[in-house]
Amino acid sequence: MGSQSIGQGHHLHLIDGSGFIFRAYHALPPLTRKSDGLPVGAISGFCNMLFKMVEDQKGSDAPTHVAVIFDHKGKTFRSDIYPEYKANRPPAPEDLVPQFPLTREATRAFNLACIETEGYEADDIIATLAVRARDAGARVTVISSDKDLMQLVGGGVEMFDAMKNKRIGVDEVEEKFGVGPDRVIDVQSLAGDSVDNVPGAPGIGIKTAALLINEYGDLDTLLERAGEIKQPKRRETLIEKADQIRISRDLVTLATDMPLDVDFADLEIKDPEPDVLLGFLAEMEFRSMTGRIATKLGVEAPNIPEPVSGGGSTPATNGGAVAPHAPIDPEKYECVRDAAALQVWIDKIKERGHVAFDTETTGLNEMIVDLVGICLCVDAGEACYIPLTHKEGEGDLFGGSDLADGQMPLDEALKMLKPVLEDPSIMKIGQNMKYDYKLMKRYGVTIAPVDDTMLLSYAQNGGKHNHGMDALSERYLDHKPISIKTLLGTGKSAITFDMVPIDEAVKYAAEDADITLRLWQLFKPQLHMEKVTRVYEGLERPLIPVLADMEMNGIKVDRDHLSRMSNNFAQQMAGLEAEIHELAGQEFNVGSPKQLGEILFDKLGLEGGKKGKTGAYSTGVDVLEDLAAEGNTLPAKVLDWRGMSKLKSTYTDALQGHINAETGRVHTSYVISGASTGRLASTDPNLQNIPIRTPAGRQIREAFIAEEGNTLVALDYSQIELRILAHIAKIDSLKQAFMDGHDIHAMTASEMFHVPIEGMDPMIRRQAKAINFGVIYGISGFGLARNLRIPRKEAQAFIDTYFEKFPGIRTYMDNTVAYAKEHGYVQTLFGRKIHTAEINAKGPHAGFAKRAAINAPIQGTAADVIRRAMICMPDAIAHLPAKMLLQVHDELLFEVPKDAVDETISVVRDVMENAAMPLVKLDVPLIVDAGQGANWAEAH
């Protein structure tokens, strides 16, 4: 192959096609199939990625030459060097295999060069082309995130990670490997690769390998001088495994001199032939993508017949219509400006029996924002926007301005829509419907019944991906929605939605409703196929009005109490700073990790100092706790100072800003779909992380108070996760102890340490308690040692004894990890699927992924139990003057008139203790503790 057709001024893009395929496959659930049943999800993602690369690389950075490189099926020359190379790799997923040849067709349809060579891997082809182009004077960009290709970087060659939109140059390579690109091969030869079965040097990872190569210069010198290494194990490994390390080097070194029969002239970039490209996309039945690319090419999209209802990838909706794939066209949406036009839409809604509904407002806090407009959609592609309070002009100093012309009066629109939105026979569909529910309730409309596309996605794919509308639209509909930033701007110059011109608002707002309806049509039928209907119907959807009402109730906060605490914290912090400065022998910024590190490790000479990538010492909590445990006073004081600082900034200062001016209460917001386990997250403000066991944390809780004449009542599950563990792991002794109402921690201590329960040393019980709760979270000997401040060997002995006494726990752990590896998810007792994407990870992530998988069914079942309790609660307490205010982990907080406290506790306890029934029958009883008081601290 000659180089005359490429040189100075040219830019070659080498796309790792094999990497694109697998990333496309794993990024999308295997839902997408043609009408004939052929899986095409990976092809769809692959085409999107190719098109994005072509579209994004414009201007001076645009490529002049492009090639997409693939792995060839069969063995490569590396198998001759080391027969076990890649022997551990599992076969490709069954539904991906038929898509491999079609990705080659897709590449050619985009009019891009498609290269693969028998006996070589894609990386070798990329390396050969990159080196030849570089030597001819051209610039080269390798589009891949594959670490093996990083040895090519430098001298006119760089990489680009298309998924992260990140360029990878020499600095990024050094950050990853600890060495420059010219020594990446040496480091990989030592570290090996468990995925590709490159043996390397056992026990030597990337960091140690980089340390050795930087010290000795290169791999050959290191192996020659291995006998000089002081660490015995490392020295013996390098001497004994020298041949294995050299074989590893042969395996990881990319071939740069392959006999490729390719001319660079064939790689010159060319526009696609519209008929060829659109014909291929139409054959794949990519309706949205076909329309989008046809528009870009300036031609008419070919007609793609809709599949018959109930077949292919497009399941029938509840209304019998098929989810269409016609292009989403914001130019076609209607602006509804008067009652006559709105009545036409109301008639459509009544006829169809469902409507996608969305609101546009002046901000994100639904407790204080104003309604600006309403969006409706009853069929895909047919959507409207009803402008209500858009303003014209820039307004005065107080934000006021005249209403724009051509809008419906707010009261008239709400009067017409209220019967529809409250009609029990019409399904209202939204994305994050809790927001719209709360907003409309403030305007006197109670939306019911509802479906929520965010929760439909979450029920099927918890722990798998983002459930936001934009992400779902791109993932499932091949469509990137209009960005709100293009309308509102960013930073100080940003405007609110009521200042957006109505014509522009129509496109953005109605598109949201259109996308929401399409997602609903896709997701709703999948509930049954994924066997999560009970999860969505029993745990997700019914929670929307419950949480909305809780959030609107809010909780009263004593501003003066918080202000006094802030002042006290400031004084205590000043006192701690003075002590810290005296111990350090100089003044410095205690809040600066860099300055603190220099004081601790340079000036005071404390041991254990480690510098990070920035060159500064690490001064995280773990480091300071270890130093404090060794009797060093200064780091202990810094920990106290940091604790005070966090409480002050996060709570006593910030909470004052969250007090609603109208209600005098704080209104937190709960995220339903945040945690894969089903646990709710509290935001704006977060009320779930206020420390409970420290005096300062209790003082903060004292600021949360009841209205005059009322009492706060807290009800809390007792040891719910241990009870669930006893049930799931079938541990008879633990189950019996819970049935008999015994002190579970004392019982565990008695079993493990052979001591009687009567007169037990509290320290022994504390150790058993730490193990009981630690095991649930997969605690290691190191972690338990730190918690109990005992030697690691002793802590590990405790854990070993624990598993001997309760073998069912080890069996449960092993079975759960095996199930996760086989299925890619674990399940709660209620059927919630918690996907475990990292379960087959290697290296540091492996341990974390296993612990997460083990804990997920336990924590997830506990979360499901309290969800069920919350869902059942409104009906149970409807006859009482009680309000549910907060959910914090295993606790529910109520505000109740003093004369109704006893009855409320009785009713709520009954609901919580029987919340699992009838969906799940536990072998152990759930016990709920209750407390009451004038403030939250007293109640808890």
Secondary structure, 3 states (H helix, E strand, C coil): CCCCCCCCCCEEEEEEHHHHHHHHHHHCCCCCECCCCCECHHHHHHHHHHHHHHHHCCHHHCCCEEEEECCCCCCCHHHHHCCCCCCCCCCCCCCCHHHHHHHHHHHHHCCCEEECCCCCCHHHHHHHHHHHHHHCCCEEEEECCCHHHHHHCECCEEEEECCCCEEECHHHHHHHHCCCHHHHHHHHHHHCECCCCECCCCCCCHHHHHHHHHHHCCHHHHHHCHHHCCCHHHHHHHHHCHHHHHHHHHHHCCCCCCCCCCCHHHHECCCCCHHHHHHHHHHCCCHHHHHHHHHHHCCCCCCCCCCCCCCCCCCECCCCCECCCCCCCHHHCEECCCHHHHHHHHHHHHHHCEEEEEEEECCCCCCCCCEEEEEEEEECCEEEEEECCCECCCCCCCCCCCECCCCCCHHHHHHHHHHHHHCCCCEEEECCHHHHHHHHHHCCCCCCCEEEHHHHHHHHHCCCCCCCHHHHHHHHHCCCCCCHHHHHCCHHHCCCHHHCCHHHHHHHHHHHHHHHHHHHHHHCCHHHHCCCHHHHHHHHCCHHHHHHHHHHHCEEECHHHHHHHHHHHHHHHHHHHHHHHHHHCCCCCCCCHHHHHHHHHHHCCCCCCCECCCCCECCCHHHHHHHHHCCCHHHHHHHHHHHHHHHHHHHHHHHHHCECCCCCEECCEEECCCCCCCCCEEECCCCCCCCCCCHHHHHHHCCEECCCCEEEEEEEECCHHHHHHHHHCCCHHHHHHHHCCCCHHHHHHHHHHCCCCCCCCHHHHHHHHHHHHHHHCCCCHHHHHHHHCCCHHHHHHHHHHHHHHCHHHHHHHHHHHHHHHHHCEEECCCCCEEECCCCCCCCHHHHHHHHHHHHHHHHHHHHHHHHHHHHHHHHHCCCCCCEEEEEECCEEEEEEEHHHHHHHHHHHHHHHHCCCCCCCCCCCCCCEEEEEECEHHHHC
